[in-house]
Amino acid sequence: MYIDLVVVVVLLLIVVFFFRRFSSFVYAFAIIDIFLRILNFIQANVPVPELQSLINKYFPASIEALICNYTSGIIETILLWAYVVMYAIFLGYIVKIFIHKKK
C-alpha cells in the first residue's frame, strides 16, 4: 500500500546518511524526481502490460504525485511549496555550475 512512499523515503534517507550535506539532498531529490518522471513516461509509452503494471505498482509518477496521494489540505499545500523551493534551489545549483564551467 505504501511501497512507493517507502521507496522514495528510503532513497532520500540513504543520501542524507552517507553524504550529510544539504546540496547532496537537493541533488538526490531532483534525481529521484526526474527518474520517476522518466519511468512514468516509459509506462505511458511502452505497450508492455507487465512493465506498465510493475511501474504502476512500485513507483509513483513523481514526488509531487506522491505528496498529493498521501496528504491533503494545508499539509499538501505546504509540502508542494517545499517541493517548488527544492527545485528552485536545484536550479540555483545547476546555474552556478553552468556559470563556473563557462569561466
ABEGO torsion letter per residue (X at the ends): XAAAAAAAAAAAAAAAAAAGBAAAAAAAAAAAAAAAAAAAAAAAABBBAAAAAAAAAABBABAAAAAAAABBEAAAAAAAAAAAAAAAAAAAAAAAAAAAAAX
